[in-house]
Amino acid sequence: MVACRTFPCQYLRWSRTATQALILSVLTFCVVLPLCCQHLLYSYYFLRFMYLDSMSDVALGDSLHQGQEALRFWENSAASPSFKDMSHNPEVLVTVVTARRREALDFHYLLRVMRQLSDILGSCGRRRCAEVLLCDVESSSVENEDAKLLENHFKVIRRSSEEQNLQDQVNTFEKEKRDYVFCLRKGWELVRPKNVIVLEDDALPRQDFFKVVKDLLSRRFALQTLYIKLYHPERLQRYLNPEPYRILEWVGLGLVCATVFLCLLPYWNPLSFSFTLSPAHLIFFTLYFMLAAEMLGRHYLLEVRRISPQLYAVSPATECCTPAMLYPGNSSLRVAEFLDASFCVRGNAKDMVLYQMARTTPGERSHSVEPNLVTHIGAYSSVRPNPVRPKLI
């Protein structure tokens, strides 16, 4: 075969490759991904105007049904001292912070969370994975019915009436912070745990929750961190976010996928592509796979890591939200001191205070784990105004 060295021949070959790249990109980003991802809540292709309302209604209906199931479960469960009898100096103490949700009484978020915890702990074997403490911070004159129902099964702590009256004199965000500090310190005083997990009452643990926590605590970084976030909102997990480490992850993913694709192409090429492992083609496919990953949704790619606890990724902590937090060692005491030294208002809630403290205090570090170890099931907040018809996003 005569080598193609003339300019017109080389131009035609380049043109053919460029045409293939253009057609591949158009088909991928304008046909295949839009069709496949239109129902995916955290994809750029999600059709909000078509699906958001119906999906939100279905999710609320499922949540209501599961809440009623949890209510029947605890109402029919015989009183058991197994979880109330807390051992001293446990490996892990799980403190669940709860308050009465006036607009979501029928959803029984707390009962769902405690049922899930009891199921997971029951599968740990003869030695429990953790001790569980319920911290009821309801300050109104109406009692928290769900916490009252669980008193026969779990240790429940509350503020004194005098302390509750003092909390009513501050804004919502400062009250939320003080309640959090109270629960942190009270848990430590009761059992002196080696590690502390604090869950809000709408943070539903996944089945592998304690397996992953155990793996995290075995890693070297856990000895030098102030806290590890176990949840970050899915809508904020995209690559195009201010966290720099995600850019490195994004480029690395694109480069690996592009290299593997171009290396396999000579051995399996049903569409007769003319791409080679050249710098130009490598750059193109790196960008191609990067864009495809972002448009699909990083959240869905992270789900692959659930195959094994060792695959969960640890990265520098992000700002938002504290539904599920792990405090290794005695760091919960340092966190309580940090929070006590700050006054919280709108725009400077406890999650922002913690984030800034970890960044500005010498020697302190904070981390996040991905994918999430809990599912945020609370459509209605106990401390913030709620919409008439909550949406998934």
C-alpha positions, 0 to 999 in steps of 0.5 A, spaced: 500 500 500 502 506 498 503 511 504 498 517 504 503 523 504 500 528 499 497 534 502 490 533 499 490 525 502 492 528 509 487 533 509 482 528 507 484 523 513 484 529 518 477 531 515 474 524 516 477 523 523 474 530 525 467 528 522 467 522 526 469 526 532 463 531 530 458 526 529 460 522 535 459 528 540 452 530 537 450 523 537 452 523 545 450 530 547 444 531 543 441 524 543 443 519 547 445 522 554 438 527 553 434 520 552 438 516 557 438 522 563 432 526 562 429 522 569 435 523 573 434 528 578 442 530 578 443 530 571 444 537 567 439 533 562 433 532 567 427 535 565 424 539 571 418 542 568 416 535 566 418 530 572 420 534 578 412 535 581 410 528 580 417 525 582 416 530 588 409 527 590 411 520 589 417 521 594 413 525 599 408 519 598 413 514 599 416 517 605 409 518 609 408 510 608 415 509 610 414 513 616 407 510 618 410 503 617 416 505 622 410 508 627 407 501 627 413 498 628 415 502 634 408 501 637 408 494 637 415 493 639 416 490 646 420 495 651 427 492 651 433 495 655 438 492 650 439 499 647 438 503 653 443 500 657 449 503 654 456 501 656 462 506 658 467 508 653 464 505 647 468 505 640 462 509 637 457 513 640 451 515 635 447 521 638 441 523 634 439 530 635 431 531 634 426 536 635 418 536 634 417 538 626 410 541 627 409 540 619 411 533 618 408 529 624 405 524 620 412 523 616 415 520 623 423 521 620 426 520 627 422 513 628 425 511 621 432 513 623 432 509 629 429 503 626 434 503 621 439 504 626 436 498 630 436 494 624 444 495 622 446 495 630 442 488 630 446 485 624 453 487 628 453 480 632 454 479 639 458 486 640 454 492 638 458 497 633 456 503 637 451 505 642 446 510 641 443 516 645 437 520 643 438 527 644 431 531 644 432 538 644 424 540 643 423 547 647 416 548 646 411 546 651 408 540 646 412 534 647 416 531 642 411 525 641 416 520 637 422 521 642 417 519 647 415 513 644 422 511 643 424 512 651 422 505 652 428 503 647 433 508 647 436 512 652 433 519 651 436 526 654 433 533 655 434 540 657 432 542 664 426 547 663 430 552 666 435 551 660 429 551 655 427 557 657 433 560 656 434 558 649 427 561 647 431 568 647 436 567 642 435 566 634 433 560 631 440 559 628 444 560 635 439 556 638 440 550 633 448 551 635 447 551 642 442 545 642 448 541 638 453 543 643 449 540 649 448 534 645 455 533 644 457 535 651 452 530 654 454 524 650 461 525 652 459 526 659 455 520 659 459 514 656 466 517 654 466 514 647 472 513 643 469 516 637 462 520 636 457 520 630 452 526 631 446 525 626 440 529 625 433 526 626 432 526 618 439 523 616 437 515 615 443 511 615 445 506 609 446 499 610 454 499 610 454 505 615 458 502 620 462 498 616 465 504 612 465 508 619 470 503 621 474 503 615 474 511 616 477 510 623 482 505 621 485 510 616 491 514 618 488 521 617 482 520 622 487 521 627 489 528 625 482 531 623 477 535 627 471 532 623 469 528 617 462 530 614 458 523 612 453 527 608 453 533 602 447 535 598 447 531 592 446 537 588 452 540 590 457 534 588 458 536 581 465 537 578 463 544 576 464 546 584 469 551 588 472 545 591 479 544 587 480 537 588 474 535 584 478 538 578 483 533 579 479 528 579 475 530 573 481 531 569 484 524 571 477 521 570 477 523 563 484 522 561 484 514 564 477 513 560 480 516 553 487 512 554 483 506 555 478 507 549 484 509 544 488 503 547 482 498 546 480 501 539 485 497 535 482 490 538 475 492 537 472 497 533 465 495 530 464 502 527 470 503 524 473 509 527 479 512 525 482 515 532 489 513 534 493 514 540 495 521 538 496 527 542 490 530 539 485 524 539 487 523 546 486 531 548 479 530 544 477 524 548 479 526 555 475 532 554 469 528 551 469 523 557 470 529 562 464 533 559 460 526 559 461 525 566 459 532 568 453 532 564 451 525 566 452 527 574 458 526 578 453 523 583 451 517 579 458 516 578 460 516 585 455 510 587 460 505 584 464 506 590 459 503 594 462 496 592 467 496 598 468 501 604 475 501 601 473 505 595 469 511 599 473 517 597 476 522 603 477 529 601 477 536 604 471 538 607 466 542 604 462 548 607 454 546 607 450 542 612 451 537 618 446 532 618 451 527 619 458 528 622 463 523 625 468 526 630 474 522 631 477 521 638 475 527 643 475 532 637 467 533 639 470 537 645 474 541 641 468 542 636 463 544 642 468 549 645 469 552 638 462 553 637 461 556 644 466 561 642 461 563 636 454 566 635 450 564 629 445 568 625 443 567 618 448 566 613 453 564 619 450 557 621 453 552 625 456 549 619 459 555 616 462 556 623 465 549 623 468 550 616 471 556 618 474 554 624 477 548 621 480 552 616 483 558 620 485 554 626 492 552 626 493 544 626 486 543 625 483 539 619 476 537 616 474 532 611 468 529 607 467 522 605 463 520 598 459 517 596 454 519 602 453 515 608 446 517 610 440 519 606 437 526 607 429 524 608 427 531 611 422 534 606 420 539 612 425 543 616 424 543 624 428 550 624 426 553 618 420 556 614 417 550 609 414 551 603 407 548 602 409 543 597 416 541 598 420 539 592 426 534 591 431 540 589 
